[in-house]
Amino acid sequence: MASFIVEGGHSLKGTLPVQGAKNEALQVICATLLTTEPVVIHNLPDILDIQNLILLLQEMGVEVSKLDRSSYCFCAKSLNDNYLKSDDFLQKCAKLRGSVMLIGPLLARMGEVLYARPGGDKIGRRRLDTHFIGLQKLGAKLEYVADKSAYYLQADGLKGVYMLLDEASVTGTANILMAAVLAKGTTTIYNAACEPYLQQLSKMLVSMGAKINGIGSNLLTIEGVGALHGTEHSVLPDMIEVGSFIGMAALTESEIIIPKVSIPDLGIIPDAFRRMGIVVEQRDDDLFIPRQEHYEIDSFMDGSILQFADAPWPGLTPDLLSVLLVVATQARGSVLIHQKMFESRLFFVDKLIDMGAQIILCDPHRAVVIGHDKKRRLKAGQMTSPDIRAGIALLLAAMSADGTSKIDHIDQIDRGYENIEGRLNALGANIIRV
């Protein structure tokens, strides 16, 4: 198991490029199963989750060609039906959360799918009800296969229908959308997720011949078609990485340029960090973060303590609350972090408390952070990365701490961040992988 040895106290300076978006990449790779023709995808991040999903598709019979460092061609001309029913397929699905988005395409393409409960981050309950209920409304039959701990869905033919989702689930919407594009008739999805990455999936499907109206809204109307064809698609920059780099610059008193971030697709992320007192300058499609010795957390207009809470798009993404929490430990002022969606995502704060942070964990969902204003820096420690986002937050904390820290289980960080130590070391950090 690999670890990071992080020497804190180094300021960074320079240009820090952003990788392709992990969450979009997982969706559009799965969508390649919907056609027998080649699909070329550019700007794929070289991270563990993407590598593992590509390997899984190859096992399923998809022909995959690497065109350059971040571009791949996928051709799902034929799929291995025997492998799709094998224990090896179930085991690999169980280890990869992103594999959940194979359900919709396989059901639409093959008429059946056997799928194990997916793995991924240990951040609390992540139910699949929205996925399955939506697919059942399209005509699928669902049963649980106890001896395999797997779900079996079967459909003689999917048919369009109106549905109101019980939650605006991103992956749930993606699964239902990918199944609906090949269903007979018209499907209407109300309370659909509308994140930029889902918009990108929709645009890619349209370029493949799908008929989708309402892209970017929470009301999608899909007119089913008989078949899809190949296309070429480019993945957006990763908004979570952009936010992570803004927070890193503030914590380490660094001056960085984050280029080509696709500012219209960042939503309120830059403004969230501005409310933390961090200067974020827009320069065309780049962001410039100047060196700041101090930053002060804003208050609400009535003078009450500022609160950051996650919400479906265009609200604040839950994936950045861990970073905002760490950034707040060195700010002037206090903030309430309210993580609504996942029960276990704040449990990493005990590591920050051990490092000297002043944090009150009110319950599994809420934490109050009292900023040190850098008068009392975090001290180095030994910690373990519990999930991708907590992992990057702990890395940022270690970079700002006095002394040398060790972070174990960094394969969690590798799942979401491409060559993170190499990119940060190039600008002045001191991070060693062991």
N, C-alpha and C positions, 0 to 999 in steps of 0.2 A: 504494500500500500504506500503510495507516494505522499510526501509531505512538502510544505513550503517552510523554509527558514527565512524570516523576514526581518531585516534590520530597519527599524523605524527611524523617523526623523529626517528623511531625505525629501527635499522639494524637487518637483519635476518641472521640466520646461520643454516645450516643443509641440509637434503635431501628433495627435493620437487618433489614427483611423478607426472606424467602427466596422465591425463584422456584419454580415448579413443576419437578418432576424431569425432567431431560432424558432420561435413559435409559428411564424409564417412558413418557414422551410418545412417543418413537419407536416403542415397541412397540404402544401402544394406537391410534396413528394408523394403523399398518399393518393392525391388526385390523379397521378399518372396512371393508376390502375384502371381508370375509367375509359381508356382508349387502347386500341391495339397498335396505334401509330406512335412514332417517336415524339417525345416531349423533351425539350432542352430547357434546363433551369440554370440561371446564372446567379452568382453572388451567394452561393451556399456556404455557411460557416463550417470550418473544419473543427467540429466539436464532437464529443463522444455520442451524444444523442443522435446526431445526424449520421455519423459513421455507422452506428448500430442499426438505424432504420434502413440505410442503404444495403447493408449486409443482409438484413432480413428480407428485403425485396428481392435480392439476388437468389436467396434460398427458395423464394416463392416462384422463381422462374423468370423474373424480370431481367432483361438484358440491360446492364448499366455500363456506360462508357464515360471515363473521366476525360473531359476535353481540355481543361486547363486547371489551374489551382482551385478555382471555385465554381467551375461550370461542369455539369453532367448531362448526359443524354440517357433517358429512361425509355425503354420500349417493352411494354407488357403485352407482347403479341400473344403469348401463351402463358398460362399459369399452371403450376404443379398442384393439381387437385389433391393428390395423395399427401403432399407435404402440408397443405393447408389443414389437414385433419390429423396431423402427427403430434406426438407429445413434444417434439423439439420445437415446433411452431408455437405451441401453447406456452412453453417455458420461456421462450425468447420474448413473446408478447408480454408475459408477466413481469419481465425485467425492464420494460421500456414503456413509460407512460404515453409517449407520443404514438405508440402503436394503436391506441384506442381509435384513431381516425382511419384505421383500415376497415373498420366495421361497415360504414356506409358504402364505400366503393366496392368492397367485396360482395356485399349483399346485392347491390345493383348489378354487378358484373356476373356473379356466379349463381345468384339465387339462394345462397346459403353461406353461413359463416359460423365457425366454432371459435370462440374467443375466450381467453383466460382473463381473469381480473388483472388489470394493468398495474405495474409498479410505478416508480418515479419517486418524487420527493416525499419524505415523511413529515407532512405538514398538516395532518389531520384528515378527516373524512372527505373523500372526493367521490361523490356518488355518481352513478351512471344512469340514473332514472330518466333524465331528460333525453339522453341518447335513445334509450330503448323505447320509451313511450312514444317519441316522435316516429321512430321506425315502425312501431306497431301500428300507428295511425296510417302509415303508408301501406300497410297490409302484411307486415312481417309477423310471423308467429315466434314466440320466445319461450324457451324452456331452459331450466338450469340442469346441467349434467353434473350430478354430485360427485361421481367417482373421478371426474377430471377437474373438478372445481372450475368449470367453464360454462359459458352461456352459448346456447345454440339458437341462431336465428335462421328462419327459412321463409322464403316468399316465392309463390308461383309467378307472381307478377306484381310489381309495386304500382300503386294507383295514387294519383294526386288527391290532396285533401286539404281542408283548412285546419290549422292547428294553432293553439295559443300555448307557447312554452311556459312551463312553471318557473323557469329562471332563464336569464339571458346568458346561457352557457356558451362560451366560445367554441369549445370542441364539440359540444352537443349540436350547436347550429351548423358547424362544419360537416358533421356526419350526416345530418338530415338533409342538408343542401346537396351534398355529393350523391346521396341516394335519389333525391328528388329530380335531379337533372335528367335521369334516365327512366323516370316513372311515367306512366301513361296519364295524360291529363294535366291539370293545373294544381300546383301545390302553393298554399299561402302559409308563410311562417310569420306569426306575430309575436312580438317580444323577442325577436331574433337579436343575437349579438351583432354589433356593427363596428368592432375594432378594425383599425386599418389593415391588419393581417387577414381578417375575414373578407374585407373589401378586395384585397389582393387575390385571395382564392376565387372570389366571385368573378373578378375581371379575367383571371386565367381561364376559368370554366367558360366564360362567354367567348373568349378567343378560340376555344376548342369547339364552339358550336352550340353551347348551352344558351337558353333564353331565360335571363334573370332580370327582373325589374326591382327597383327599390334599393340598389346597392348603396351602402352608406347609411341606410335607415334601419329601424327595427321592424320594418314590414317588408318582407321579401316575397315576391311572386315569381314562381318558377313554372314555365311551360315545358313539360317533358319532351325530349327528343329521342329519336331512335338510336342514335350513335354519336359519339364525339370523335374529333380528329386531333392530330398532333398540333403542337404550338411551341412558342418560345417565350420564356417568362424570366423576369429578373426580380429577385427578392429585395425588399426594402432594407435599409439600415436598421439595426436592432435598437429600438427605443429604450430598452432596459439598460443596454450597455451605455448609451448616451447619458442617461441619468446617473449610472454608476460612476462615470468619468467626471461628471459635474461635481458629485459629492466627494470624489477622491481629490479633486483640485482644491476644494475648500478645506478639507481635513489636513492636507499636507502643505498648504500655502504654496500651491503650484500655479504656474501660468501655462495654460494649454489651449490649443486650437483643436476643436473636434470638427473635422471636415465632412461635408456632404451628408448631412444628417436627415434630409427630407423634413424640414421644419414643419410643413403643414400636417405631417403625420405624427408629430410629437404631442399634439393636444396640449394639455395643461402642465406637462412635465416641467418645462423651463420655468413657468410661473410658480410652481410649487417650490422650487429651489430659490427663486427670487424672494418668496415669502420667508425663507429661512435667512434672508439677508445676504445671499450670495449673488454677486454680479454675474449676469449671464448676458453677453452681448451677441446680437445677431449680425452676422456679416454675410450677406447674400444667403447661401445655404449652409454656411459654417457657423459654429458657435465658438466664441472666444471667452475664456474664463480667466480673468486677470488674477494675479497673486493678491491675496487678502490675508492680513494678519488676524483680523477679527470679522465676525459676521453676527448680526443680531436678528433673532427670531421676531417676526411681526406678531401683532395681536389682532384679535377681531375688533371691529370698529367700536364695540361697546366696552373695550378694554379687557375682555375675558381672554383666557389662555387659548392660543391657536391650537386647532385640532386638524390632523391629517387622517382621513378615513378613505379606505379603498371603495371603489364603486365601478360598475360596468362602464365601458366607454360611452361618452367622453369624460367620465370621471377618472379619478386617479387610479392607475393600475396597482394591484396588490403586490406586484413583483418588485416595486421600488420602496415599499414601506420599511424594509429592513435597512436599506441604504440611508433613507431619511432619518431613521432612528439613530444610526451611528453618527451621522453628520451633526445631529442635534446635541450629542454629548459634548462637543467642543464649541458650541455656539454660545452667545449671550442671550439668556432667557430660557423659557420652558415651553414644552409642547406636549400635547397628548396624541399618541399614535393609536389609532383604532383600527385594528385588523379584523374586519368583519367576516371575511370569507373562509378563513382556515383557522382551526382551533389550536394548532401547534406551532404556528410560524413565529411566535414571539418568544418561544422557550429558549432561544439562543442568547437572550439578554443576560442570563446568569454569567456567561463568559465575559460579557462587557462589564458587569458589576465586579467580577474578580479583577478586571483590569483597572478598576477605579472609577468607572462611570457611576453617576448618580441617577438611577432608574428605579421607579416604583412599578413593579408588575402588578397591576390591579386585579387582573384575571387573565384567562388565556387569550383574550382579545384586545386588552387595553394596557398601555404602558405610558407612564408620565416620565419624561426625560427632563432633568434639570441640568442645563448646560454649564460647563466649566469656564467658558470664555477663554479657553486655552491657558488659564492661570494654573491649572493643575492638569497636566497631560496624562493620558492613559499610560499605564505601565505595561511592559511586555508580559506575555503569558503563553501558556500552552493550551491549545484548544483543538476541537474537532469540528469539521464542517458538516452540519446536519442536512443541509439541502443547498441547492444552487445559490439562491439569493442570500441566505444567511451566510453562506461560504464567502461570497464576494464582500459582504458587509464586514465579516471578521478580517478579511484580507485588508480592507481599507483601514479598519481600526488598528491593525498591526503596523501598517505603514505610517500611521500618525503617532504611534506609541514611543515611549522612551525605552530603548533596549531592543533585544532580539527575541522575536516570538517564533513559535512553531505551530503550524496548522496542519493537522493530520486529515486523512480522508479527502484529499483535494481532488479525487476523481469526481466528486460532486461539483466542484467548480469547473472542471474540464468538461462536464456535460453541457455547460452553457456559455463558456468563455474560451475563445480560441487563442492559444499561446499567450495567455494573459501576462505571465511573468516576462516573456520576451519583449512584448510591446511596452510594458511599464519600465523595464530595465533600460530600454533604449533611450528613455527620457530622464533617467537618473535614479530610478528606484534600485533597491538592493534586495532581490528576491531570488533564492536558490531553491531549485527542485531537487529533493533527495529521495 
